[in-house]
C-alpha cells in the first residue's frame, strides 16, 4: 500500500483472469491481466487480503494520462 500526496491510502494491483467459455459452439480458453487501483477504505481492505484468492470486483475503467492501457478503478469487491 502507498499513500497519495494528500495522504489517501492507495493500492496498485494486477488482476488476472482465466476461464473457459463457449463461443460459436466451441470451447475457448480466456486469459487476461489488468492493472487496477483502489483508494481509501477499499485500498485498506484489499491490503489485508490473500494473494491468489478468487474475487469479484466492481468499478470503472479509465485510461491514465499517458493513454497507454485502461486501469480498473475498484469501488467495491467481494470474495467468490
C-alpha positions in Angstrom: 0.0 0.0 0.0 1.1 3.6 -0.6 -0.3 7.0 0.2 -1.2 9.8 -2.2 0.4 13.2 -1.7 -2.9 14.2 0.1 -2.4 11.2 2.5 -5.1 9.0 1.0 -4.3 5.2 1.1 -3.9 3.7 -2.3 -3.0 0.3 -3.7 -1.9 -0.8 -7.2 -2.9 -4.3 -8.3 -2.5 -6.7 -11.2 -5.7 -8.7 -11.6 -5.5 -12.0 -13.6 -8.5 -13.9 -15.1 -8.6 -17.4 -16.6 -11.6 -19.3 -17.7 -13.1 -21.5 -20.5 -16.1 -20.1 -22.3 -18.3 -21.2 -25.2 -18.0 -19.1 -28.4 -19.8 -20.1 -31.6 -20.4 -23.6 -30.1 -16.7 -24.3 -29.3 -14.8 -24.1 -26.0 -12.4 -21.1 -25.8 -9.7 -20.5 -23.3 -9.6 -17.0 -22.0 -6.7 -15.4 -20.1 -6.1 -11.8 -19.4 -4.3 -9.5 -16.9 -5.5 -6.0 -16.0 -4.0 -3.2 -13.9 -6.2 -2.0 -11.1 -6.1 0.7 -8.4 -8.1 1.3 -5.2 -8.2 4.3 -2.9 -9.3 5.0 0.7 -11.1 2.3 2.7 -11.3 -0.1 -0.3 -7.4 0.1 -0.5 -7.1 -0.6 3.2 -9.5 -3.6 2.9 -7.6 -5.0 -0.2 -4.2 -4.7 1.6 -5.3 -7.3 4.1 -6.5 -9.9 1.6 -4.5 -13.0 0.5 -3.0 -13.1 -2.9 -4.3 -15.7 -5.3 -7.8 -15.7 -3.9 -10.9 -15.5 -6.1 -12.7 -12.2 -6.0 -15.4 -10.3 -7.8 -14.6 -6.6 -8.4 -16.8 -3.6 -9.2 -15.6 -0.3 -10.5 -14.9 1.6 -13.7 -12.2 1.6 -16.4 -10.2 4.7 -17.1 -7.2 5.4 -19.3 -4.4 7.1 -17.4 -2.8 10.4 -18.5 -0.2 8.6 -20.6 -3.0 7.0 -22.6 -1.5 3.5 -22.6 -3.7 0.8 -21.1 -7.0 1.1 -19.2 -6.9 0.7 -15.4 -9.8 -0.7 -13.4 -10.6 1.7 -10.5 -12.0 -0.6 -7.9 -15.0 0.7 -6.0 -16.1 -2.5 -4.2 -15.2 -6.2 -4.1 -16.3 -9.4 -2.5 -14.8 -12.9 -2.3 -16.2 -15.5 -4.6 
